[in-house]
Amino acid sequence: MLIRARPLEPEAFAPFGQVLQHRPGDLMRRNFAADLFSDRPDARPNLRVQRTQPTPLPLTATFIERHPHSSQMFAPLDGGRFLVAVWPSDGRGRPELDRGQAFLARGDQAVNYGKGVWHHGFVAIGGAGAFLMLRWEDGTSGDEEFLPLPEPIRIEG
């Protein structure tokens, strides 16, 4: 299976979450710019700073993940570009692998995955980068779910 990545646009990503970016004409300050969410009262927000080495494209995906109880946000700190690959869920919450989409995010964009959205793990492209990640965690297996793919998926830039 092959997915070709295209530029990240808010409208195309909307079924999976929000793209955070400043556009010409936007207000100086936009409150509640993303749907941050957790349905577990004991989970704490984890704002992580991480350095990530680049991964060359094409990428061969062998597993995907989701966070069934929380949204998850990624934002570049140093203008690094990154790959966003997502899959819709069927009525039972399983990923529809034949409907995957991939996007190339610019260094001035961030993404916030909605609760339970299947996605590939974070991938910096073009160079090493520093990023913020925000997700609610309580240290249990409910923090994240990994799914090995039945066959690899190639993602091209």
BELCORWO-V274432 format. One record per residue. N is the residue number from 1. RES is the residue in one small letter. PSI is psi in radians with two decimals (999 if undefined). D_LAST is the distance of its C-alpha to the last C-alpha in whole Angstrom. Layout:
N,RES,PSI,D_LAST ; N,RES,PSI,D_LAST
This chain:
1,m,2.55,15 ; 2,l,2.38,11 ; 3,i,2.27,9 ; 4,r,2.17,6 ; 5,a,2.57,5 ; 6,r,2.92,7 ; 7,p,2.51,9 ; 8,l,2.11,12 ; 9,e,2.40,15 ; 10,p,-0.71,18 ; 11,e,-0.72,19 ; 12,a,-0.55,17 ; 13,f,-0.23,17 ; 14,a,-0.66,20 ; 15,p,-0.25,21 ; 16,f,-0.25,20 ; 17,g,-2.61,21 ; 18,q,2.54,21 ; 19,v,2.26,19 ; 20,l,2.10,21 ; 21,q,2.79,21 ; 22,h,2.28,24 ; 23,r,2.60,24 ; 24,p,2.35,27 ; 25,g,-0.21,30 ; 26,d,2.68,29 ; 27,l,2.79,32 ; 28,m,-0.51,33 ; 29,r,2.28,33 ; 30,r,1.85,31 ; 31,n,2.69,33 ; 32,f,0.88,31 ; 33,a,-0.24,28 ; 34,a,2.70,26 ; 35,d,1.38,28 ; 36,l,2.35,29 ; 37,f,2.48,30 ; 38,s,2.38,32 ; 39,d,0.26,35 ; 40,r,2.00,36 ; 41,p,-0.43,39 ; 42,d,-0.08,39 ; 43,a,2.49,36 ; 44,r,2.55,35 ; 45,p,2.30,32 ; 46,n,1.88,30 ; 47,l,1.88,29 ; 48,r,2.44,27 ; 49,v,2.23,26 ; 50,q,2.51,23 ; 51,r,2.42,22 ; 52,t,2.28,18 ; 53,q,2.65,17 ; 54,p,2.64,13 ; 55,t,2.20,11 ; 56,p,2.60,9 ; 57,l,2.55,6 ; 58,p,2.69,6 ; 59,l,2.43,9 ; 60,t,1.91,12 ; 61,a,2.27,13 ; 62,t,-0.22,17 ; 63,f,2.77,19 ; 64,i,3.02,18 ; 65,e,2.89,21 ; 66,r,2.88,22 ; 67,h,1.69,25 ; 68,p,-0.21,28 ; 69,h,0.05,30 ; 70,s,2.65,28 ; 71,s,2.91,26 ; 72,q,2.24,23 ; 73,m,2.45,22 ; 74,f,2.32,19 ; 75,a,2.26,20 ; 76,p,2.42,19 ; 77,l,-0.45,22 ; 78,d,0.40,21 ; 79,g,0.28,18 ; 80,g,2.49,15 ; 81,r,2.73,12 ; 82,f,2.81,11 ; 83,l,2.42,9 ; 84,v,2.05,11 ; 85,a,2.24,11 ; 86,v,2.72,14 ; 87,w,2.36,17 ; 88,p,2.83,20 ; 89,s,2.63,24 ; 90,d,-3.04,26 ; 91,g,-0.30,30 ; 92,r,0.07,30 ; 93,g,0.14,28 ; 94,r,2.55,26 ; 95,p,2.48,22 ; 96,e,1.57,21 ; 97,l,-0.51,18 ; 98,d,-0.02,18 ; 99,r,0.36,17 ; 100,g,2.66,14 ; 101,q,2.61,12 ; 102,a,2.54,9 ; 103,f,2.58,8 ; 104,l,1.98,7 ; 105,a,2.39,11 ; 106,r,2.92,13 ; 107,g,-0.15,16 ; 108,d,0.32,18 ; 109,q,2.63,17 ; 110,a,2.80,18 ; 111,v,2.59,18 ; 112,n,1.87,21 ; 113,y,2.38,20 ; 114,g,2.83,24 ; 115,k,2.26,26 ; 116,g,0.13,25 ; 117,v,2.21,21 ; 118,w,2.33,19 ; 119,h,2.79,16 ; 120,h,2.67,14 ; 121,g,2.86,16 ; 122,f,2.35,15 ; 123,v,1.98,12 ; 124,a,2.50,12 ; 125,i,2.62,10 ; 126,g,-0.32,11 ; 127,g,2.87,14 ; 128,a,2.69,17 ; 129,g,2.82,18 ; 130,a,2.32,21 ; 131,f,2.68,20 ; 132,l,2.48,23 ; 133,m,2.34,23 ; 134,l,2.15,26 ; 135,r,2.62,27 ; 136,w,2.35,30 ; 137,e,2.54,32 ; 138,d,0.12,35 ; 139,g,0.11,34 ; 140,t,3.08,35 ; 141,s,-0.24,32 ; 142,g,-0.17,32 ; 143,d,-0.72,30 ; 144,e,2.66,27 ; 145,e,2.25,26 ; 146,f,2.49,24 ; 147,l,1.99,23 ; 148,p,2.40,22 ; 149,l,2.48,20 ; 150,p,-0.50,22 ; 151,e,2.59,20 ; 152,p,2.63,16 ; 153,i,2.23,13 ; 154,r,2.27,10 ; 155,i,2.09,7 ; 156,e,2.55,4 ; 157,g,999,0
